Amino acid sequence: MTTIQWNAFQKFREEYRELCFSWNKNEKELFVLQKEAADLKKVPPYKLDTAVVYNQVYDSITQNDEIKLIVIGDNPGKEEQMAEKRSYLVGQAGRIAQGFFSRNQELGIDFRKNALIMNKTPVHTAKTDQLKYLLKNGSQEVVDLIHESQKKCAGLIADLHAGLLKGAEDYETEVWLVGYSELRKNGIFQDFKETFRNSYNAQNWEHVMVFQHFSMNCFTKDLKEFTLRNPNVPLRESLSLIGRLHREEIFQ
């Protein structure tokens, strides 16, 4: 990273780490709600280690690394909250994403080295839609936490992205917002959506792409369907067209 990019990343990392640690003060209540939500959906029992998950991978990033892509998922799941992991997109969806970039090396992105992974909120639930249970049954403090975390994440990502683009020399970092069902009207992530869009100027917004989630192979299926309809369009251009199409659909 250039000096400007490195400074932007360090600011992002320090602020986000501090926020996650402060939000974990609600761990006791969150654990109860997270277990109840999982039981209600008949999720197989698992050990709850982390209520609000900070991505510890950030602490190993140095100025020698290149952040070519920011991938924004939904929220940390069962594997992401495990004490021995505490990182994002390391479950099945993450393995699908890693496989995609490994198979398509012309994109020039090593998913575990060049992609910075974030979420719309760091609050854990086994399944994303279980956040609705937390919002319905949690105390006002928990409800405020979930709303605030979305706004803070959106703003921090936009600021980091602006810094990475401002300091760019050899590449311009893209943001891939993956998973958009809960960004639709009345979805869980309305706070994230509104803050995220309002945090961007027109120039930087052109580097934001929206895709279906990697989970359940939704991203792969969407790309395959597009490719079948447009067999002569190169992969990089296909991704750009799909990402812009979904962006306009969600942020119209």
C-alpha positions as CSV (number, residue, x, y, z in Angstrom):
1,M,0.0,0.0,0.0
2,T,1.0,3.6,-0.6
3,T,1.4,5.8,2.5
4,I,-2.0,7.4,1.9
5,Q,-3.6,3.9,1.6
6,W,-1.8,2.6,4.7
7,N,-2.8,5.5,6.8
8,A,-6.4,5.1,5.7
9,F,-6.3,1.4,6.6
10,Q,-4.7,1.9,10.0
11,K,-7.4,4.5,10.9
12,F,-10.1,2.1,9.8
13,R,-8.6,-0.8,11.7
14,E,-8.1,1.1,15.0
15,E,-11.6,2.6,15.0
16,Y,-13.3,-0.6,14.0
17,R,-11.4,-2.7,16.6
18,E,-12.4,-0.2,19.4
19,L,-16.0,-0.2,18.3
20,C,-16.3,-4.0,18.3
21,F,-14.7,-4.3,21.7
22,S,-17.1,-1.6,23.1
23,W,-20.2,-3.4,21.6
24,N,-19.1,-6.6,23.2
25,K,-20.1,-5.1,26.6
26,N,-23.6,-6.4,25.7
27,E,-22.2,-10.0,25.3
28,K,-24.3,-11.5,28.1
29,E,-27.6,-10.4,26.7
30,L,-26.6,-11.1,23.1
31,F,-25.5,-14.7,23.9
32,V,-29.0,-15.4,25.3
33,L,-30.7,-13.9,22.3
34,Q,-28.4,-15.6,19.8
35,K,-29.0,-19.0,21.4
36,E,-32.8,-18.4,21.5
37,A,-32.8,-17.4,17.8
38,A,-30.8,-20.4,16.8
39,D,-33.0,-22.8,18.8
40,L,-36.1,-21.3,17.3
41,K,-34.8,-22.0,13.8
42,K,-33.7,-25.5,14.9
43,V,-30.0,-24.8,14.3
44,P,-27.8,-27.7,15.6
45,P,-26.3,-26.7,18.9
46,Y,-22.9,-24.9,18.8
47,K,-20.6,-23.1,21.2
48,L,-21.1,-19.4,21.4
49,D,-17.7,-17.8,21.7
50,T,-18.1,-14.2,20.4
51,A,-21.2,-12.0,20.4
52,V,-19.7,-9.2,18.3
53,V,-16.9,-10.4,16.0
54,Y,-13.9,-8.3,15.2
55,N,-12.0,-9.6,12.1
56,Q,-8.6,-10.5,13.6
57,V,-7.1,-10.9,10.1
58,Y,-6.9,-7.1,10.1
59,D,-4.1,-7.3,12.7
60,S,-1.8,-9.2,10.4
61,I,-2.1,-6.8,7.5
62,T,1.0,-4.7,6.8
63,Q,1.9,-1.9,4.5
64,N,3.5,-4.4,2.1
65,D,0.0,-5.9,1.5
66,E,-2.3,-4.8,-1.4
67,I,-6.0,-4.3,-0.8
68,K,-7.4,-4.7,-4.3
69,L,-10.9,-5.6,-3.2
70,I,-13.2,-4.9,-0.3
71,V,-15.9,-7.6,0.1
72,I,-18.8,-6.8,2.3
73,G,-20.9,-9.8,3.5
74,D,-23.9,-9.8,5.9
75,N,-22.8,-10.7,9.4
76,P,-20.6,-13.3,11.1
77,G,-22.0,-16.8,11.2
78,K,-21.2,-19.9,13.3
79,E,-17.6,-20.4,12.1
80,E,-16.7,-16.8,12.0
81,Q,-17.5,-16.3,15.8
82,M,-15.4,-19.3,16.9
83,A,-12.6,-18.3,19.3
84,E,-10.0,-20.0,17.2
85,K,-11.1,-18.1,14.1
86,R,-12.8,-14.8,14.7
87,S,-12.6,-13.8,11.1
88,Y,-15.0,-13.2,8.2
89,L,-16.1,-15.4,5.4
90,V,-14.3,-18.5,6.6
91,G,-17.3,-20.8,6.4
92,Q,-18.8,-22.4,3.3
93,A,-19.5,-19.1,1.6
94,G,-15.9,-18.1,2.1
95,R,-14.6,-21.3,0.6
96,I,-16.8,-20.8,-2.4
97,A,-15.4,-17.3,-2.8
98,Q,-11.9,-18.4,-2.4
99,G,-12.4,-21.1,-5.0
100,F,-13.9,-18.6,-7.5
101,F,-10.8,-16.4,-7.4
102,S,-8.4,-19.4,-7.4
103,R,-10.1,-20.6,-10.7
104,N,-10.0,-17.1,-12.2
105,Q,-6.5,-15.9,-11.7
106,E,-6.8,-13.4,-14.6
107,L,-8.6,-11.2,-12.0
108,G,-5.3,-10.9,-10.2
109,I,-6.8,-11.3,-6.7
110,D,-5.8,-13.7,-4.0
111,F,-8.9,-13.9,-1.9
112,R,-7.0,-14.4,1.3
113,K,-4.3,-11.8,0.6
114,N,-5.8,-9.1,-1.5
115,A,-9.4,-9.0,-0.4
116,L,-10.4,-7.2,2.8
117,I,-13.5,-8.8,4.2
118,M,-16.1,-6.7,6.1
119,N,-19.7,-7.2,7.1
120,K,-22.8,-5.0,7.3
121,T,-22.7,-5.6,11.1
122,P,-20.3,-7.6,13.2
123,V,-23.2,-8.9,15.4
124,H,-23.2,-12.7,15.2
125,T,-26.2,-14.9,14.4
126,A,-26.1,-18.4,13.0
127,K,-28.3,-17.2,10.1
128,T,-28.6,-13.6,9.0
129,D,-32.4,-13.4,9.3
130,Q,-32.0,-14.3,13.0
131,L,-31.0,-10.7,13.5
132,K,-34.8,-10.0,13.3
133,Y,-35.2,-11.9,16.5
134,L,-32.6,-9.9,18.3
135,L,-34.2,-6.7,17.1
136,K,-37.7,-7.8,18.2
137,N,-36.7,-9.3,21.6
138,G,-33.6,-7.5,22.7
139,S,-33.4,-4.6,25.1
140,Q,-33.3,-1.0,23.7
141,E,-29.5,-1.1,24.2
142,V,-29.2,-4.2,21.9
143,V,-31.5,-2.7,19.3
144,D,-29.6,0.5,19.3
145,L,-26.3,-1.5,19.0
146,I,-27.5,-3.3,15.9
147,H,-28.7,-0.1,14.2
148,E,-25.5,1.8,15.2
149,S,-23.2,-1.0,14.1
150,Q,-24.6,-0.9,10.6
151,K,-24.2,2.9,10.3
152,K,-20.7,2.8,11.7
153,C,-19.6,-0.1,9.4
154,A,-21.0,1.7,6.3
155,G,-19.2,4.9,7.2
156,L,-15.9,3.2,8.0
157,I,-15.9,1.2,4.8
158,A,-16.7,4.3,2.7
159,D,-13.9,6.3,4.4
160,L,-11.4,3.4,3.9
161,H,-12.4,3.0,0.3
162,A,-12.0,6.7,-0.3
163,G,-8.5,6.6,1.2
164,L,-7.5,3.6,-0.9
165,L,-8.7,5.2,-4.1
166,K,-7.0,8.6,-3.2
167,G,-3.7,6.9,-2.7
168,A,-4.0,4.5,-5.7
169,E,-1.1,4.0,-8.0
170,D,-1.1,0.6,-9.7
171,Y,-4.7,-0.4,-9.1
172,E,-8.1,1.0,-8.0
173,T,-9.8,-0.9,-5.2
174,E,-13.3,-2.1,-5.8
175,V,-16.0,-2.7,-3.2
176,W,-18.1,-5.8,-3.7
177,L,-21.3,-5.7,-1.7
178,V,-22.4,-9.4,-1.7
179,G,-25.8,-10.4,-0.5
180,Y,-28.5,-7.9,-1.1
181,S,-31.8,-9.5,-0.2
182,E,-31.9,-7.7,3.2
183,L,-31.0,-4.4,1.6
184,R,-34.4,-4.3,-0.1
185,K,-37.3,-2.4,1.4
186,N,-38.0,-3.4,4.9
187,G,-34.9,-5.6,5.0
188,I,-32.6,-5.8,8.1
189,F,-29.9,-3.7,6.6
190,Q,-31.7,-0.5,5.8
191,D,-29.4,1.5,8.2
192,F,-26.4,0.2,6.4
193,K,-27.8,0.9,3.0
194,E,-28.8,4.5,3.6
195,T,-25.5,5.4,5.4
196,F,-23.4,3.6,2.8
197,R,-24.9,5.4,-0.2
198,N,-24.9,8.8,1.5
199,S,-21.2,8.3,2.4
200,Y,-20.1,8.2,-1.3
201,N,-19.4,10.8,-3.9
202,A,-20.3,10.1,-7.5
203,Q,-16.7,9.3,-8.6
204,N,-16.0,6.7,-5.8
205,W,-19.5,5.2,-6.3
206,E,-18.5,3.9,-9.7
207,H,-16.1,1.6,-7.9
208,V,-18.9,-0.1,-5.9
209,M,-20.4,-3.3,-7.2
210,V,-23.4,-5.3,-5.9
211,F,-23.6,-9.1,-6.3
212,Q,-25.6,-12.0,-5.0
213,H,-24.1,-13.8,-2.0
214,F,-21.5,-16.5,-2.4
215,S,-23.6,-18.8,-0.1
216,M,-25.7,-21.5,-1.7
217,N,-23.7,-20.8,-4.9
218,C,-26.0,-17.8,-5.7
219,F,-23.1,-15.7,-7.0
220,T,-21.8,-18.5,-9.2
221,K,-25.3,-19.2,-10.6
222,D,-25.9,-15.5,-11.3
223,L,-22.6,-15.2,-13.2
224,K,-23.3,-18.5,-15.1
225,E,-26.7,-17.3,-16.3
226,F,-25.3,-14.0,-17.4
227,T,-22.4,-15.8,-19.3
228,L,-24.9,-18.1,-21.1
229,R,-26.8,-15.0,-22.3
230,N,-23.6,-13.2,-23.2
231,P,-21.0,-15.8,-24.2
232,N,-18.6,-13.4,-25.8
233,V,-18.2,-11.0,-22.9
234,P,-14.9,-11.4,-21.0
235,L,-15.1,-12.3,-17.3
236,R,-13.9,-8.9,-15.9
237,E,-16.4,-7.1,-18.1
238,S,-19.2,-9.5,-17.1
239,L,-18.6,-8.9,-13.4
240,S,-18.6,-5.2,-14.0
241,L,-21.9,-5.3,-15.9
242,I,-23.6,-7.6,-13.3
243,G,-22.3,-5.5,-10.4
244,R,-23.6,-2.3,-11.8
245,L,-26.9,-3.9,-12.8
246,H,-27.6,-5.1,-9.2
247,R,-26.3,-1.8,-7.8
248,E,-28.8,0.2,-9.8
249,E,-31.5,-2.3,-8.8
250,I,-30.8,-2.0,-5.1
251,F,-29.8,1.6,-4.8
252,Q,-32.3,3.1,-7.3
